[in-house]
Structure formats: C-alpha cells, structure tokens
Amino acid sequence: MKDNEFKKLDKWIIKIEDRAREFGLKFRAQNFTVCSAEKMLEKEAQLGGYDLYSHWSFGKRFAKSKTLYTYKYHFLPYEMVINTDPCDACLLDSNPLTYNLLVAAHVYGHNDFFCNNLMFKDTEPKYIQMYLREGGRRIEEYIRNPRIGLENVESLLDAAHAVWMINDSAGRSFLDFVLRDFEHLSDYERDILKTVDTWSRHVRGNMKTKVMNEGWATYWHWKIVESFSSEIKSEFGPSAYVDEMLEMHRGVVRLPNNLKSLNPYRVGLLTWEKIWNDLMWNQKFSPVDFFNIRAGKTDVEFISEHFRGEPLIYEKFLKPILKANGVSQKIDVAGETEKYRKMIIGSCGEILIPRFNFYIDKTPSGRSLMLIHVFDGRELERGVILHNTVKLIHRIWPGEIILKTVGSEKGGKKNIALVWRNGEFQKIEMPAS
Amino acid sequence: MTLKDSRNDKVTPQTSWDIHRHQSKLRRALREQIEEIILSQPVITGNPDKVIQIPVRSLQEFTFQFKDGGGAGKFVEGIPKKAGTKAGQEMIEADIRLQLAIELMMEDLEILDLFRAIEEGERVPRSRTRPWGKKHYGNRARLMKRETVKNKLARVRATKSQSKAFKAEDSRYRHFKETPDGDYRAVIFYIMDISGSMDGRKLYLCRALNYCINQYLRQIYSEVQARFIVHEAKAEEKTEEEFFRTKSNGGTQLSTGTEEALKIIDRDYSNGDWDIYAWHATDGDNSSQDNPMFAKELGKLSEKARAIMLCETDTSIGSASQSDALKELREKVNNFFVFLLDRKEGIRDTLKGMLEVLKERSGVNER
C-alpha cells in the first residue's frame, strides 16, 4: 500500500464509521493497524492477536503456516479483530485498497457484535490485554526462576491447553474447578492456570457465536459498501466495485464443494437475510427486533430457530453442491434438508467439545480425580489421543485419575472406566446400563 | 477511530523464541525416533539435501475429541481443504533434510566429532598433472626452444624464404593435463548377515558404520561405488533401500556372501581399474561346517581386495572369527581384519579401527 492510499484509507474509514452508526450499529472506539503478511500470520498463530504468554505451540503454528503460505497453500486472513476496548483490528498491507474498505466495514460489524451479544457480557475488554501482558510477564519470570524453570512451566501450560475448553454439563469450566478444588497446587501453578483460565473465558464467546458473528459482520459490510456504491464507482472506477469488491464478497460467502465442509460466512449471512425478510412481512415491523436477535443468542439457538426451510437450505446449499458433485438422481428433499440442518447444528464450536462432569472422590487408593463423560451418542476418540490427554492432566493432578465413558467394544456398547494409576492405564468394562 | 501504520514491523522476539523452542522440541523428538528414521532412508546412495517427511507424535496438542469428529462437518475459511480428513488423525509431519537425520544419528551414537573430522578432512588427490603433448600456442614459460628453432629452420629451408625471423607458427609449447591415477576409483561391498538375531539396534549401528566408511572412502577416491549383498544360507544383491529391510529366519552360511561378492567382481570389476573393499557384518553365528569354506572364499577375495573387514556384533565363544580356519587365515594374509561390536559404546573404537585400516590399506600415507 502506497502512502497516498494510506491517507485515502484513513478518509474512507471515517465515512464507513459514520454510515455504520447511521445504520444503527452500536460499537466501541475502533483501532486499525495496517500490517504485513508475516505479522498477520503471527497474529493468527497466537490465536487472534491477544498479548498472550509465550508457548512453543504458537511457534509451531507460525512455522507451519508460514511454510504453507510460502508455497501458496495457506490462505491469509483478510483481517484479525479481537474483543478489546478500544477494539483492535488488523488490515493487510498487501491487499488492494478496495478490499481493505470492505474489510473495515466488516470489522465494524464484529465490533458491534462484541459490544452487544450476551456471550460477551462477562468479558472485560478494557483490561484483558493488560491482564494477559502482566500474566505473560510473570510466566517469563517463573521460567527464569531457577527453582521453577522452563520445563515445569511448559508442561503446566501443555496441561492447561489440553483442558482449557472442557466444561461440565452446568457450564462450569474445568480450569475453574482446578483452581478452586486442587489444594496441592503451588502459588506459581495457580497463577499460570489463572492466566490461561482468564484468557479461555474471554474467548469462549467467540467459539459459541462464530456463525452468528461472521454472518452479522458479512451482512453489514455488504450493506455499508452497497450504500457507497456510486461514490466508490466514481472514485475507484466501476470495475473496482464489480471486479474487486463484489468479487471478494462473493468469495467470502462461497459455497464449499462438498457437504462436509461448511462456510460460516455463508450460513450466517443467508440466515440473517432470511430473518430480515421474514421480519419485513410482519405488520409491526421495526429494526429493533432484528438487533435484538443479535443480542441474545448463541450459535446453536440461532441456527436451530432460524436456519430452516427448504427455500434456504435446499436451494442455497444442497442443490448447488449436489449439482457440482454430479448427483443427478432424485433425492428425498425434506429428509436431506433436515439431515443437513442437524449436521450444521452439530458442527458448531461448543458442541464439538466433549462435556465432562468432574469431582474428587475418595477411593481405596486415596483421593481420585473423576472425569465422567456426558454421553450423548457420540463416542470419545480413544487410544493414543485419550491416553496422552490424561497423561497431560496428570501434571496438575498427581494422584489417580478415573475417566468414565461409553464406547463400542466387542459385544456392543459398554460402559468403560479408564484408570490411570502410577504411570499405567487400566481398562475396566461394564455392560451398559 | 485511529489508523496505525505498522507495515514494516517484523515478528516479535517472543514469536522468534516460540519458533526456536518448537524447533528444539522437534529436534529432541527426532532424536528419540532416529533409529527408525535412519533404517528407513537410503543414506549412502541418497541425496543429503533431499527433504524427508517424518511423523512426530509428541508435538501434537492433545485434547479430548470425538471419534471421527462426532460426525460433524467442518467450518473452514478460505480455500476449502480436502474433504474427509479425520479430526483424530492429525499428526505433525516434520520436514527435515537427510543430512540433519545423519547428524542426529552421529550425535546419538556420540561420534559426531569423528564424523565431522571425516567430513572436513583433507581430500587426498587421486590425480596428478602429467605432460599432455605439445601445441603451437600456450604459456611463454613452457616454450620448447629447441623444437621451435628446428621448426623455423625446416620452414625456411622448405619455402626458401629470405627472412630469418621467427613466425608464430614455428613455436611449440609443452602442455599438461590433470589425469587421474590408475586407482582413482573404488568399490565397496557391504555384505550383511540377515539371520534372525540381527535386530534393529544392531542394524542401526551397522548403518552408522557403513555411512562413515563410505564418507571416508569418498574423501580419498574420486569415485566410490557401493554394492549391497544380503545373505543367510543363500546370498542376493539388493538395493540400499532393501538392504536394511530384508529379514529372514534361515540358517547362516557366511561363505555365500563372499562368494556372491567374488561373482560380482568377476563380472563388473575384473579389469583392474578398481580398488576393492569388502565389509561384512554378522552376528558370528555360522554353521560349523561352513567355517573352512568361508576361510577359503575369504582367501580368494583377499587376493583381489585391498581390505576385508569382518564386523561381529555378538562376541560369544563359538563365533566365526574364533574358529581355527579364520585364525589361520588372519596369520596368512595381511588384509583381513576382524572387529567386534557388541554395544553402542564400542562403536567409537570400532570406527576408529576401521578408519585406520582404510587409511593404511588405501595407500594414503604413501602420497
């Protein structure tokens, strides 16, 4: 981006901000940073660009995506926006100016969503960066401390990363339980786990509202850009509007070529459009209803309530995919539609993480950590992955760990208890009740 | 709204540290599975710059997951990835150069310094600058005066020219050219006993020795060929990839390996242009009737080869090298050597001994 383009961008973003406000979006102060591709990859590797502590897994992700990017196998994100106050967002230097205008409008959509959605009510966007920076600094001190050292801190972070998304059926997080009920943890361990817990709480909302959030931002970016269409055409030329901005928008909401991969932008945008159209037919229509839906829902509720109907699911999703894959025979439209709908609900972030009930129990061999998998028909991946995860948890719970789940064994489904004791696994099978 | 310009910002030191930390973890993980890696790669005939992909389990970030992703679709952004990649099957593929794997092997066996010494050691010239005819142009210092004058006189007489001056066409210059010695190329036979007790660990040690010997020969010969022979009761020539993978449970007859080598020599290397070496790895467990036969074949080979190295990985009492026939042979010929290698710590001494033999027998000292 040349310097004169940079000035133009500045001027345009002010216009976009005013237009967003006119449309009724309510947002915090917004900071933009124009950065290089490498910097963008770095932020992506650090899971969004919070001032997080240092951990090898971020290095792994960065090295991998950079290699892939060099060989053009990695898709560079257009923007990176995080829930802070003022809201921080990154734009990409290598993108054309018109792209960045569209992306800036998109960012205002996210900003509005962070401000108003229920899931972000409990976060503290004003202080999170400061808190994480301080936490990272303290972790660095622990690493330098000869009594603690790198290996200790790293293994603790590995363990924390293995469980940071785990909740129980009441929505209480595992790390929260650890901090409250594990009395044997030392001060530094508690402090590190607290930092990880704070961060995972802060970003939990993102995971729960991915589809809604992206759809909302996409809905507004196009609305805002469309309202500027004549001005954009006169300043950048008609081809810039059609070939660059419209083309990019279409790319963002592109339909994937198979049924199993889903595009959150497309699912979100089309659902929001459907909601808008439905509301328009209502006699007592007011835009407030539209904004209220954005305020009080998570992905699962949003999709179960509003992502329905054959005109939406069959015409916009199933039919083109089937056609592209060369499926010509007649299908059971209603049945397939319902199946696809269920699949999308089952793919939302929070549902993909197994739930556990956890407590500390007295057993003959002392106190044991009990992890009871809340079985809902989906089996846990056992074998190497499960064993290694339990081994990681062993870092914060030195005693016996008992994990109960349901799995298919020889002779049908069975209740299984995996006991980790003294560095060895023991499997106990019971007939399913 | 503020717009900040950080177009020229580089990655933070923290990220550089994270990358460094990841790489050192990766290196450690590779060290742990180096045996497997080395035995699956053609290190001698392969290109050291070749990039190999190695699955590394320990760098995966584990967490509880559903089987097959719980039957759900995947939300992807950007370019859609390949369909049907299972969530639980992710393994970190590390891309490393073959050279790095070799260095890790040497580090693992604690012979990295010896290996470096070989790699950085002086190359022994196997060629010399020899007179290569005369030409009518060249360096002034190499002018052949007598020849030039003769030429001029002959020309003057022939053309009956009045002028007595020299012309360019009269001059003759000596010319030299770098020509290889008669023994600039070598062939080494790696003969391996693949009967039951040669397990992964022993093969790994053999592999390391093979590689070092090969590198050493490359330093002192311009061209080195490697031939691989495996045997139990019957011998067979293999490619390098097959060499360490072939397994068998048959009985052992050491003589068959030597016989096969002799056959190949007769077929491909009988013109005397090649320096021949043989390296034979075995656990020493030979069938007792075969020992005299083995000694006889070795005797034949020792007439053609510069050095024969027998490497025994097990040093029990009844091993082949302890038999009377081989003891006799060792007294009779001066180019048959026996090395013992029964544990990892012994590899250093064994390798040193082998390199000394090669140095002495290849005639490096005479140059």
Interface residues (C-beta under 8 A of the other chain):
Chain A: M1 F6 L9 D10 I13 I14 E17 A29 Q30 N31 F32 T33 V34 C35 S36 E38 K39 E42 A45 Q46 S54 H55 W56 S57 F58 G59 K60 F62 A63 T67 F75 L76 P77 P86 D93 E154 D158 H161 A162 V163 M165 I166 K210 V211 P256 N257 N258 L259 K260 S261 L262 N263 P264 Y265 M343 I344 G346 S347 G349 I351 L352 I353 P354 F356 R378 E379 L380 E381 R382 V384 I385 L386 N388 T389 L392
Chain B: M1 T2 L3 K4 D5 S6 R7 N8 D9 K10 V11 T12 Q14 T15 W17 D18 I19 H20 R21 H22 Q23 K25 R57 L59 Q60 E61 F62 T63 F64 Q65 F66 K67 D68 G69 G70 G71 A72 G73 K74 F75 V76 E77 G78 I79 P80 K81 A83 G84 A87 G88 I92 D95
